[in-house]
Amino acid sequence: MDLVNPGFGLVFWTAITFLILLWILRKFAWKPILGAVSEREESIKSALDSAEEAKKEMQNLQADNERILKEARAERDAMLKEARELKEGIVSDAKEQAKAEGDKMLKQAQAAIESEKKAAVADIKAQVANLSVDIAEKVIKEELSDKKKQLKLVEDMLGDIKLN
């Protein structure tokens, strides 16, 4: 047998064998292979769709994160502003209260000083009155010890009454 110049019988049986093999492959192997390829193609397509959805989801999440971050920053700024205003209000109230307390204490101190001053003036007047009475008593005793001086004192007093 010569493989370079095959005979009609060899070509015929080779063609028949090839057709039978092709039919067997088509019947038993080709459908499962095509099914597996198709299934693989579907899974790849599904994976690509899932990846696309995941990408969109990530973009949405990123946008949500940015929005939430902006809201958080705005809320933080509002809280800081409110805290500053509250601090300023407390400081202002404390200053006003301290000023009111200072004014009250100043008025109390002035009233106490005035009261002490009046008490001191009254005490000085009482002492001056006592000293005046003591001096007058001594002078009068001395003046009234002599009859002539008594008469002269009475005349002087009467003269003072007429003048007034």
VMD Tcl script that builds the backbone (N, CA, C; Angstrom):
set m [mol new atoms 492]
animate dup $m
set s [atomselect $m all]
$s set {name element resname resid chain x y z} {
  {N N MET 1 A 0.799 -1.156 0.000}
  {CA C MET 1 A 0.000 0.000 0.000}
  {C C MET 1 A 0.854 1.236 0.000}
  {N N ASP 2 A 0.447 2.081 -0.804}
  {CA C ASP 2 A 1.218 3.293 -0.959}
  {C C ASP 2 A 0.401 4.446 -0.398}
  {N N LEU 3 A 0.966 5.168 0.550}
  {CA C LEU 3 A 0.231 6.242 1.206}
  {C C LEU 3 A 0.233 7.513 0.383}
  {N N VAL 4 A 1.134 7.647 -0.528}
  {CA C VAL 4 A 1.195 8.813 -1.369}
  {C C VAL 4 A 0.139 8.726 -2.460}
  {N N ASN 5 A -0.103 7.530 -3.023}
  {CA C ASN 5 A -1.145 7.317 -4.018}
  {C C ASN 5 A -2.162 6.329 -3.439}
  {N N PRO 6 A -3.061 6.790 -2.668}
  {CA C PRO 6 A -4.016 5.858 -2.069}
  {C C PRO 6 A -5.021 5.385 -3.112}
  {N N GLY 7 A -5.580 4.256 -2.859}
  {CA C GLY 7 A -6.553 3.689 -3.774}
  {C C GLY 7 A -7.943 4.192 -3.431}
  {N N PHE 8 A -8.913 3.849 -4.360}
  {CA C PHE 8 A -10.267 4.317 -4.191}
  {C C PHE 8 A -10.887 3.757 -2.924}
  {N N GLY 9 A -10.641 2.522 -2.617}
  {CA C GLY 9 A -11.204 1.851 -1.441}
  {C C GLY 9 A -10.758 2.514 -0.166}
  {N N LEU 10 A -9.489 2.864 -0.091}
  {CA C LEU 10 A -8.955 3.505 1.106}
  {C C LEU 10 A -9.589 4.873 1.299}
  {N N VAL 11 A -9.759 5.632 0.247}
  {CA C VAL 11 A -10.358 6.968 0.327}
  {C C VAL 11 A -11.809 6.826 0.709}
  {N N PHE 12 A -12.500 5.798 0.103}
  {CA C PHE 12 A -13.905 5.601 0.409}
  {C C PHE 12 A -14.096 5.277 1.872}
  {N N TRP 13 A -13.377 4.287 2.352}
  {CA C TRP 13 A -13.528 3.884 3.758}
  {C C TRP 13 A -13.024 4.953 4.702}
  {N N THR 14 A -12.074 5.696 4.351}
  {CA C THR 14 A -11.582 6.789 5.188}
  {C C THR 14 A -12.648 7.869 5.261}
  {N N ALA 15 A -13.306 8.171 4.137}
  {CA C ALA 15 A -14.366 9.178 4.116}
  {C C ALA 15 A -15.530 8.701 4.944}
  {N N ILE 16 A -15.916 7.396 4.830}
  {CA C ILE 16 A -17.023 6.848 5.604}
  {C C ILE 16 A -16.677 6.898 7.078}
  {N N THR 17 A -15.468 6.495 7.446}
  {CA C THR 17 A -15.035 6.523 8.836}
  {C C THR 17 A -15.056 7.956 9.352}
  {N N PHE 18 A -14.612 8.879 8.548}
  {CA C PHE 18 A -14.588 10.291 8.948}
  {C C PHE 18 A -16.006 10.807 9.174}
  {N N LEU 19 A -16.924 10.448 8.280}
  {CA C LEU 19 A -18.315 10.877 8.419}
  {C C LEU 19 A -18.954 10.260 9.658}
  {N N ILE 20 A -18.668 8.988 9.927}
  {CA C ILE 20 A -19.203 8.336 11.125}
  {C C ILE 20 A -18.631 9.016 12.368}
  {N N LEU 21 A -17.330 9.244 12.348}
  {CA C LEU 21 A -16.687 9.934 13.473}
  {C C LEU 21 A -17.265 11.324 13.649}
  {N N LEU 22 A -17.513 12.032 12.572}
  {CA C LEU 22 A -18.089 13.376 12.625}
  {C C LEU 22 A -19.497 13.317 13.193}
  {N N TRP 23 A -20.266 12.279 12.743}
  {CA C TRP 23 A -21.634 12.124 13.273}
  {C C TRP 23 A -21.597 11.795 14.758}
  {N N ILE 24 A -20.706 10.905 15.205}
  {CA C ILE 24 A -20.581 10.534 16.620}
  {C C ILE 24 A -20.164 11.755 17.445}
  {N N LEU 25 A -19.186 12.504 16.931}
  {CA C LEU 25 A -18.731 13.710 17.637}
  {C C LEU 25 A -19.869 14.715 17.740}
  {N N ARG 26 A -20.640 14.843 16.626}
  {CA C ARG 26 A -21.740 15.810 16.641}
  {C C ARG 26 A -22.809 15.355 17.619}
  {N N LYS 27 A -23.092 14.072 17.644}
  {CA C LYS 27 A -24.149 13.535 18.485}
  {C C LYS 27 A -23.744 13.587 19.950}
  {N N PHE 28 A -22.530 13.200 20.305}
  {CA C PHE 28 A -22.134 13.044 21.709}
  {C C PHE 28 A -21.178 14.119 22.217}
  {N N ALA 29 A -20.342 14.692 21.400}
  {CA C ALA 29 A -19.328 15.623 21.889}
  {C C ALA 29 A -19.603 17.072 21.498}
  {N N TRP 30 A -20.072 17.271 20.280}
  {CA C TRP 30 A -20.229 18.644 19.777}
  {C C TRP 30 A -21.250 19.435 20.594}
  {N N LYS 31 A -22.426 18.879 20.889}
  {CA C LYS 31 A -23.448 19.583 21.666}
  {C C LYS 31 A -22.943 19.927 23.073}
  {N N PRO 32 A -22.341 18.952 23.789}
  {CA C PRO 32 A -21.836 19.325 25.119}
  {C C PRO 32 A -20.724 20.379 25.045}
  {N N ILE 33 A -19.856 20.284 24.053}
  {CA C ILE 33 A -18.779 21.277 23.914}
  {C C ILE 33 A -19.381 22.647 23.614}
  {N N LEU 34 A -20.318 22.694 22.639}
  {CA C LEU 34 A -20.962 23.968 22.317}
  {C C LEU 34 A -21.759 24.493 23.513}
  {N N GLY 35 A -22.416 23.573 24.254}
  {CA C GLY 35 A -23.155 23.968 25.459}
  {C C GLY 35 A -22.210 24.557 26.503}
  {N N ALA 36 A -21.056 23.918 26.703}
  {CA C ALA 36 A -20.077 24.408 27.675}
  {C C ALA 36 A -19.532 25.763 27.239}
  {N N VAL 37 A -19.239 25.906 25.930}
  {CA C VAL 37 A -18.740 27.185 25.416}
  {C C VAL 37 A -19.813 28.258 25.588}
  {N N SER 38 A -21.048 27.908 25.265}
  {CA C SER 38 A -22.151 28.862 25.399}
  {C C SER 38 A -22.351 29.238 26.875}
  {N N GLU 39 A -22.290 28.213 27.720}
  {CA C GLU 39 A -22.423 28.453 29.162}
  {C C GLU 39 A -21.289 29.356 29.657}
  {N N ARG 40 A -20.103 29.083 29.205}
  {CA C ARG 40 A -18.930 29.896 29.583}
  {C C ARG 40 A -19.114 31.316 29.088}
  {N N GLU 41 A -19.619 31.469 27.858}
  {CA C GLU 41 A -19.859 32.792 27.281}
  {C C GLU 41 A -20.892 33.551 28.127}
  {N N GLU 42 A -21.952 32.831 28.532}
  {CA C GLU 42 A -22.995 33.453 29.359}
  {C C GLU 42 A -22.433 33.876 30.721}
  {N N SER 43 A -21.593 33.000 31.316}
  {CA C SER 43 A -21.028 33.351 32.623}
  {C C SER 43 A -20.086 34.552 32.517}
  {N N ILE 44 A -19.345 34.621 31.419}
  {CA C ILE 44 A -18.459 35.780 31.203}
  {C C ILE 44 A -19.287 37.043 31.021}
  {N N LYS 45 A -20.370 36.925 30.207}
  {CA C LYS 45 A -21.250 38.066 29.992}
  {C C LYS 45 A -21.887 38.496 31.312}
  {N N SER 46 A -22.317 37.509 32.094}
  {CA C SER 46 A -22.919 37.796 33.396}
  {C C SER 46 A -21.904 38.475 34.322}
  {N N ALA 47 A -20.667 37.985 34.311}
  {CA C ALA 47 A -19.611 38.578 35.136}
  {C C ALA 47 A -19.337 40.015 34.697}
  {N N LEU 48 A -19.333 40.247 33.380}
  {CA C LEU 48 A -19.111 41.618 32.877}
  {C C LEU 48 A -20.266 42.531 33.292}
  {N N ASP 49 A -21.509 42.012 33.200}
  {CA C ASP 49 A -22.667 42.804 33.634}
  {C C ASP 49 A -22.583 43.102 35.126}
  {N N SER 50 A -22.205 42.089 35.907}
  {CA C SER 50 A -22.056 42.283 37.353}
  {C C SER 50 A -20.968 43.307 37.648}
  {N N ALA 51 A -19.873 43.220 36.894}
  {CA C ALA 51 A -18.786 44.182 37.088}
  {C C ALA 51 A -19.261 45.592 36.754}
  {N N GLU 52 A -20.042 45.723 35.683}
  {CA C GLU 52 A -20.573 47.033 35.294}
  {C C GLU 52 A -21.515 47.560 36.388}
  {N N GLU 53 A -22.379 46.656 36.895}
  {CA C GLU 53 A -23.289 47.063 37.974}
  {C C GLU 53 A -22.510 47.460 39.222}
  {N N ALA 54 A -21.462 46.686 39.523}
  {CA C ALA 54 A -20.627 47.001 40.689}
  {C C ALA 54 A -19.947 48.359 40.502}
  {N N LYS 55 A -19.520 48.626 39.269}
  {CA C LYS 55 A -18.882 49.917 38.983}
  {C C LYS 55 A -19.881 51.053 39.194}
  {N N LYS 56 A -21.108 50.867 38.683}
  {CA C LYS 56 A -22.146 51.889 38.881}
  {C C LYS 56 A -22.466 52.044 40.363}
  {N N GLU 57 A -22.554 50.909 41.059}
  {CA C GLU 57 A -22.827 50.933 42.500}
  {C C GLU 57 A -21.716 51.688 43.244}
  {N N MET 58 A -20.482 51.423 42.860}
  {CA C MET 58 A -19.340 52.126 43.471}
  {C C MET 58 A -19.427 53.623 43.213}
  {N N GLN 59 A -19.795 54.007 42.001}
  {CA C GLN 59 A -19.947 55.429 41.692}
  {C C GLN 59 A -21.059 56.042 42.536}
  {N N ASN 60 A -22.187 55.301 42.651}
  {CA C ASN 60 A -23.285 55.793 43.488}
  {C C ASN 60 A -22.849 55.913 44.946}
  {N N LEU 61 A -22.138 54.902 45.435}
  {CA C LEU 61 A -21.656 54.934 46.819}
  {C C LEU 61 A -20.677 56.087 47.030}
  {N N GLN 62 A -19.821 56.292 46.036}
  {CA C GLN 62 A -18.863 57.392 46.147}
  {C C GLN 62 A -19.597 58.728 46.171}
  {N N ALA 63 A -20.612 58.879 45.330}
  {CA C ALA 63 A -21.407 60.102 45.332}
  {C C ALA 63 A -22.133 60.261 46.671}
  {N N ASP 64 A -22.684 59.157 47.180}
  {CA C ASP 64 A -23.353 59.198 48.491}
  {C C ASP 64 A -22.359 59.563 49.589}
  {N N ASN 65 A -21.160 58.974 49.519}
  {CA C ASN 65 A -20.134 59.288 50.513}
  {C C ASN 65 A -19.760 60.765 50.471}
  {N N GLU 66 A -19.619 61.297 49.271}
  {CA C GLU 66 A -19.287 62.719 49.140}
  {C C GLU 66 A -20.420 63.591 49.684}
  {N N ARG 67 A -21.661 63.200 49.377}
  {CA C ARG 67 A -22.812 63.947 49.874}
  {C C ARG 67 A -22.862 63.881 51.402}
  {N N ILE 68 A -22.678 62.681 51.952}
  {CA C ILE 68 A -22.697 62.516 53.411}
  {C C ILE 68 A -21.561 63.299 54.045}
  {N N LEU 69 A -20.403 63.281 53.409}
  {CA C LEU 69 A -19.258 64.035 53.918}
  {C C LEU 69 A -19.546 65.527 53.918}
  {N N LYS 70 A -20.165 66.020 52.824}
  {CA C LYS 70 A -20.528 67.437 52.769}
  {C C LYS 70 A -21.528 67.781 53.867}
  {N N GLU 71 A -22.531 66.899 54.042}
  {CA C GLU 71 A -23.529 67.132 55.091}
  {C C GLU 71 A -22.881 67.129 56.470}
  {N N ALA 72 A -21.951 66.192 56.679}
  {CA C ALA 72 A -21.266 66.116 57.971}
  {C C ALA 72 A -20.435 67.376 58.208}
  {N N ARG 73 A -19.769 67.846 57.160}
  {CA C ARG 73 A -18.979 69.082 57.308}
  {C C ARG 73 A -19.889 70.271 57.603}
  {N N ALA 74 A -21.015 70.338 56.895}
  {CA C ALA 74 A -21.957 71.440 57.133}
  {C C ALA 74 A -22.506 71.358 58.558}
  {N N GLU 75 A -22.831 70.148 58.992}
  {CA C GLU 75 A -23.351 69.975 60.363}
  {C C GLU 75 A -22.281 70.351 61.386}
  {N N ARG 76 A -21.026 69.943 61.119}
  {CA C ARG 76 A -19.927 70.295 62.021}
  {C C ARG 76 A -19.756 71.800 62.086}
  {N N ASP 77 A -19.792 72.453 60.917}
  {CA C ASP 77 A -19.654 73.908 60.886}
  {C C ASP 77 A -20.796 74.576 61.646}
  {N N ALA 78 A -22.004 74.051 61.471}
  {CA C ALA 78 A -23.159 74.616 62.187}
  {C C ALA 78 A -22.993 74.428 63.690}
  {N N MET 79 A -22.511 73.248 64.091}
  {CA C MET 79 A -22.311 72.995 65.519}
  {C C MET 79 A -21.230 73.904 66.088}
  {N N LEU 80 A -20.154 74.098 65.328}
  {CA C LEU 80 A -19.083 74.991 65.781}
  {C C LEU 80 A -19.589 76.425 65.896}
  {N N LYS 81 A -20.394 76.842 64.918}
  {CA C LYS 81 A -20.952 78.190 64.961}
  {C C LYS 81 A -21.855 78.341 66.173}
  {N N GLU 82 A -22.706 77.337 66.397}
  {CA C GLU 82 A -23.615 77.372 67.545}
  {C C GLU 82 A -22.826 77.394 68.852}
  {N N ALA 83 A -21.755 76.599 68.910}
  {CA C ALA 83 A -20.921 76.566 70.120}
  {C C ALA 83 A -20.257 77.917 70.352}
  {N N ARG 84 A -19.770 78.545 69.274}
  {CA C ARG 84 A -19.158 79.881 69.412}
  {C C ARG 84 A -20.182 80.892 69.917}
  {N N GLU 85 A -21.392 80.838 69.317}
  {CA C GLU 85 A -22.436 81.772 69.741}
  {C C GLU 85 A -22.813 81.532 71.196}
  {N N LEU 86 A -22.897 80.266 71.579}
  {CA C LEU 86 A -23.223 79.929 72.964}
  {C C LEU 86 A -22.127 80.415 73.906}
  {N N LYS 87 A -20.869 80.218 73.490}
  {CA C LYS 87 A -19.743 80.676 74.305}
  {C C LYS 87 A -19.785 82.187 74.458}
  {N N GLU 88 A -20.011 82.877 73.344}
  {CA C GLU 88 A -20.066 84.340 73.397}
  {C C GLU 88 A -21.217 84.801 74.281}
  {N N GLY 89 A -22.350 84.112 74.211}
  {CA C GLY 89 A -23.490 84.454 75.053}
  {C C GLY 89 A -23.167 84.243 76.525}
  {N N ILE 90 A -22.524 83.110 76.827}
  {CA C ILE 90 A -22.167 82.828 78.215}
  {C C ILE 90 A -21.160 83.857 78.721}
  {N N VAL 91 A -20.165 84.172 77.899}
  {CA C VAL 91 A -19.174 85.165 78.300}
  {C C VAL 91 A -19.840 86.522 78.504}
  {N N SER 92 A -20.733 86.881 77.593}
  {CA C SER 92 A -21.439 88.157 77.703}
  {C C SER 92 A -22.295 88.186 78.970}
  {N N ASP 93 A -23.017 87.098 79.217}
  {CA C ASP 93 A -23.836 87.023 80.437}
  {C C ASP 93 A -22.967 87.115 81.683}
  {N N ALA 94 A -21.826 86.413 81.646}
  {CA C ALA 94 A -20.928 86.438 82.798}
  {C C ALA 94 A -20.387 87.852 83.024}
  {N N LYS 95 A -20.049 88.549 81.930}
  {CA C LYS 95 A -19.562 89.925 82.059}
  {C C LYS 95 A -20.638 90.828 82.642}
  {N N GLU 96 A -21.859 90.680 82.131}
  {CA C GLU 96 A -22.964 91.502 82.635}
  {C C GLU 96 A -23.229 91.198 84.102}
  {N N GLN 97 A -23.212 89.925 84.449}
  {CA C GLN 97 A -23.453 89.542 85.837}
  {C C GLN 97 A -22.328 90.068 86.731}
  {N N ALA 98 A -21.087 89.959 86.268}
  {CA C ALA 98 A -19.951 90.467 87.046}
  {C C ALA 98 A -20.060 91.976 87.211}
  {N N LYS 99 A -20.469 92.672 86.147}
  {CA C LYS 99 A -20.616 94.120 86.236}
  {C C LYS 99 A -21.728 94.474 87.219}
  {N N ALA 100 A -22.857 93.749 87.134}
  {CA C ALA 100 A -23.962 94.005 88.052}
  {C C ALA 100 A -23.535 93.751 89.498}
  {N N GLU 101 A -22.809 92.642 89.705}
  {CA C GLU 101 A -22.313 92.338 91.051}
  {C C GLU 101 A -21.346 93.421 91.519}
  {N N GLY 102 A -20.472 93.865 90.622}
  {CA C GLY 102 A -19.517 94.930 90.959}
  {C C GLY 102 A -20.243 96.218 91.319}
  {N N ASP 103 A -21.246 96.571 90.503}
  {CA C ASP 103 A -22.030 97.783 90.796}
  {C C ASP 103 A -22.740 97.647 92.139}
  {N N LYS 104 A -23.296 96.472 92.399}
  {CA C LYS 104 A -24.002 96.226 93.661}
  {C C LYS 104 A -23.031 96.363 94.842}
  {N N MET 105 A -21.853 95.738 94.691}
  {CA C MET 105 A -20.862 95.811 95.763}
  {C C MET 105 A -20.377 97.248 95.951}
  {N N LEU 106 A -20.223 97.985 94.850}
  {CA C LEU 106 A -19.791 99.382 94.923}
  {C C LEU 106 A -20.835 100.214 95.657}
  {N N LYS 107 A -22.113 100.000 95.329}
  {CA C LYS 107 A -23.190 100.728 96.003}
  {C C LYS 107 A -23.230 100.374 97.480}
  {N N GLN 108 A -23.064 99.083 97.788}
  {CA C GLN 108 A -23.046 98.677 99.183}
  {C C GLN 108 A -21.873 99.318 99.918}
  {N N ALA 109 A -20.698 99.341 99.258}
  {CA C ALA 109 A -19.517 99.952 99.878}
  {C C ALA 109 A -19.749 101.443 100.085}
  {N N GLN 110 A -20.337 102.115 99.065}
  {CA C GLN 110 A -20.611 103.553 99.205}
  {C C GLN 110 A -21.612 103.794 100.328}
  {N N ALA 111 A -22.636 102.948 100.433}
  {CA C ALA 111 A -23.623 103.093 101.500}
  {C C ALA 111 A -22.966 102.865 102.855}
  {N N ALA 112 A -22.084 101.853 102.934}
  {CA C ALA 112 A -21.388 101.584 104.192}
  {C C ALA 112 A -20.483 102.755 104.556}
  {N N ILE 113 A -19.792 103.300 103.566}
  {CA C ILE 113 A -18.913 104.462 103.815}
  {C C ILE 113 A -19.744 105.640 104.285}
  {N N GLU 114 A -20.855 105.885 103.612}
  {CA C GLU 114 A -21.731 107.001 103.990}
  {C C GLU 114 A -22.255 106.806 105.411}
  {N N SER 115 A -22.659 105.579 105.726}
  {CA C SER 115 A -23.158 105.265 107.069}
  {C C SER 115 A -22.067 105.475 108.111}
  {N N GLU 116 A -20.862 105.004 107.807}
  {CA C GLU 116 A -19.737 105.189 108.723}
  {C C GLU 116 A -19.395 106.673 108.874}
  {N N LYS 117 A -19.479 107.385 107.758}
  {CA C LYS 117 A -19.193 108.831 107.799}
  {C C LYS 117 A -20.203 109.541 108.689}
  {N N LYS 118 A -21.498 109.212 108.507}
  {CA C LYS 118 A -22.536 109.834 109.344}
  {C C LYS 118 A -22.344 109.474 110.810}
  {N N ALA 119 A -21.985 108.193 111.055}
  {CA C ALA 119 A -21.752 107.766 112.435}
  {C C ALA 119 A -20.564 108.507 113.023}
  {N N ALA 120 A -19.493 108.683 112.209}
  {CA C ALA 120 A -18.304 109.386 112.686}
  {C C ALA 120 A -18.627 110.850 112.954}
  {N N VAL 121 A -19.388 111.484 112.050}
  {CA C VAL 121 A -19.765 112.894 112.234}
  {C C VAL 121 A -20.630 113.039 113.477}
  {N N ALA 122 A -21.576 112.105 113.660}
  {CA C ALA 122 A -22.438 112.144 114.846}
  {C C ALA 122 A -21.609 111.966 116.109}
  {N N ASP 123 A -20.635 111.056 116.033}
  {CA C ASP 123 A -19.771 110.827 117.198}
  {C C ASP 123 A -18.943 112.078 117.503}
  {N N ILE 124 A -18.402 112.697 116.438}
  {CA C ILE 124 A -17.608 113.925 116.628}
  {C C ILE 124 A -18.484 115.032 117.202}
  {N N LYS 125 A -19.710 115.162 116.690}
  {CA C LYS 125 A -20.630 116.185 117.211}
  {C C LYS 125 A -20.925 115.938 118.685}
  {N N ALA 126 A -21.127 114.663 119.027}
  {CA C ALA 126 A -21.410 114.329 120.428}
  {C C ALA 126 A -20.216 114.661 121.307}
  {N N GLN 127 A -19.026 114.322 120.788}
  {CA C GLN 127 A -17.816 114.628 121.574}
  {C C GLN 127 A -17.632 116.127 121.701}
  {N N VAL 128 A -17.853 116.858 120.597}
  {CA C VAL 128 A -17.722 118.326 120.631}
  {C C VAL 128 A -18.752 118.906 121.597}
  {N N ALA 129 A -19.962 118.367 121.565}
  {CA C ALA 129 A -21.011 118.851 122.470}
  {C C ALA 129 A -20.616 118.589 123.917}
  {N N ASN 130 A -20.125 117.377 124.189}
  {CA C ASN 130 A -19.693 117.064 125.549}
  {C C ASN 130 A -18.557 117.961 125.998}
  {N N LEU 131 A -17.579 118.137 125.065}
  {CA C LEU 131 A -16.452 119.028 125.407}
  {C C LEU 131 A -16.949 120.456 125.618}
  {N N SER 132 A -17.864 120.895 124.771}
  {CA C SER 132 A -18.403 122.260 124.912}
  {C C SER 132 A -19.127 122.418 126.240}
  {N N VAL 133 A -19.901 121.394 126.590}
  {CA C VAL 133 A -20.623 121.448 127.868}
  {C C VAL 133 A -19.637 121.465 129.033}
  {N N ASP 134 A -18.603 120.610 128.934}
  {CA C ASP 134 A -17.594 120.569 130.001}
  {C C ASP 134 A -16.881 121.912 130.104}
  {N N ILE 135 A -16.494 122.468 128.946}
  {CA C ILE 135 A -15.797 123.769 128.946}
  {C C ILE 135 A -16.732 124.849 129.467}
  {N N ALA 136 A -17.989 124.806 128.987}
  {CA C ALA 136 A -18.945 125.819 129.438}
  {C C ALA 136 A -19.189 125.701 130.942}
  {N N GLU 137 A -19.238 124.463 131.403}
  {CA C GLU 137 A -19.458 124.254 132.843}
  {C C GLU 137 A -18.312 124.826 133.657}
  {N N LYS 138 A -17.098 124.575 133.203}
  {CA C LYS 138 A -15.921 125.096 133.914}
  {C C LYS 138 A -15.906 126.614 133.849}
  {N N VAL 139 A -16.213 127.160 132.668}
  {CA C VAL 139 A -16.200 128.621 132.522}
  {C C VAL 139 A -17.287 129.225 133.408}
  {N N ILE 140 A -18.443 128.647 133.387}
  {CA C ILE 140 A -19.562 129.199 134.164}
  {C C ILE 140 A -19.272 129.084 135.658}
  {N N LYS 141 A -18.689 127.965 136.065}
  {CA C LYS 141 A -18.335 127.831 137.478}
  {C C LYS 141 A -17.391 128.952 137.882}
  {N N GLU 142 A -16.434 129.172 137.036}
  {CA C GLU 142 A -15.462 130.213 137.347}
  {C C GLU 142 A -16.116 131.582 137.316}
  {N N GLU 143 A -16.984 131.807 136.355}
  {CA C GLU 143 A -17.643 133.095 136.226}
  {C C GLU 143 A -18.644 133.311 137.359}
  {N N LEU 144 A -19.307 132.260 137.755}
  {CA C LEU 144 A -20.345 132.402 138.773}
  {C C LEU 144 A -19.780 132.379 140.191}
  {N N SER 145 A -18.539 132.099 140.371}
  {CA C SER 145 A -17.947 132.102 141.701}
  {C C SER 145 A -17.823 133.521 142.261}
  {N N ASP 146 A -17.732 134.464 141.418}
  {CA C ASP 146 A -17.631 135.871 141.865}
  {C C ASP 146 A -18.924 136.576 141.507}
  {N N LYS 147 A -19.482 137.432 142.504}
  {CA C LYS 147 A -20.756 138.113 142.358}
  {C C LYS 147 A -20.704 139.115 141.217}
  {N N LYS 148 A -19.649 139.820 141.081}
  {CA C LYS 148 A -19.513 140.829 140.039}
  {C C LYS 148 A -19.523 140.175 138.658}
  {N N LYS 149 A -18.863 139.070 138.562}
  {CA C LYS 149 A -18.786 138.375 137.285}
  {C C LYS 149 A -20.160 137.827 136.918}
  {N N GLN 150 A -20.923 137.391 137.899}
  {CA C GLN 150 A -22.261 136.879 137.640}
  {C C GLN 150 A -23.137 137.972 137.053}
  {N N LEU 151 A -23.078 139.137 137.660}
  {CA C LEU 151 A -23.884 140.264 137.196}
  {C C LEU 151 A -23.451 140.661 135.792}
  {N N LYS 152 A -22.208 140.726 135.580}
  {CA C LYS 152 A -21.700 141.112 134.264}
  {C C LYS 152 A -22.139 140.093 133.205}
  {N N LEU 153 A -22.104 138.799 133.526}
  {CA C LEU 153 A -22.506 137.754 132.598}
  {C C LEU 153 A -23.987 137.899 132.266}
  {N N VAL 154 A -24.822 138.156 133.261}
  {CA C VAL 154 A -26.251 138.323 133.044}
  {C C VAL 154 A -26.493 139.531 132.171}
  {N N GLU 155 A -25.792 140.635 132.417}
  {CA C GLU 155 A -25.965 141.841 131.607}
  {C C GLU 155 A -25.519 141.600 130.168}
  {N N ASP 156 A -24.433 140.887 129.994}
  {CA C ASP 156 A -23.944 140.582 128.650}
  {C C ASP 156 A -24.960 139.708 127.885}
  {N N MET 157 A -25.542 138.758 128.552}
  {CA C MET 157 A -26.522 137.879 127.920}
  {C C MET 157 A -27.756 138.671 127.559}
  {N N LEU 158 A -28.143 139.552 128.445}
  {CA C LEU 158 A -29.310 140.366 128.142}
  {C C LEU 158 A -29.016 141.287 126.962}
  {N N GLY 159 A -27.818 141.772 126.920}
  {CA C GLY 159 A -27.401 142.628 125.781}
  {C C GLY 159 A -27.414 141.853 124.489}
  {N N ASP 160 A -27.029 140.594 124.535}
  {CA C ASP 160 A -27.013 139.750 123.333}
  {C C ASP 160 A -28.431 139.466 122.866}
  {N N ILE 161 A -29.351 139.320 123.801}
  {CA C ILE 161 A -30.741 139.034 123.449}
  {C C ILE 161 A -31.345 140.231 122.775}
  {N N LYS 162 A -31.049 141.397 123.229}
  {CA C LYS 162 A -31.609 142.609 122.618}
  {C C LYS 162 A -31.058 142.809 121.237}
  {N N LEU 163 A -29.841 142.437 121.033}
  {CA C LEU 163 A -29.226 142.654 119.732}
  {C C LEU 163 A -29.804 141.702 118.684}
  {N N ASN 164 A -30.138 140.547 119.106}
  {CA C ASN 164 A -30.658 139.555 118.148}
  {C C ASN 164 A -32.057 139.886 117.884}
}
mol reanalyze $m
mol bondsrecalc $m
mol representation Tube
mol addrep $m
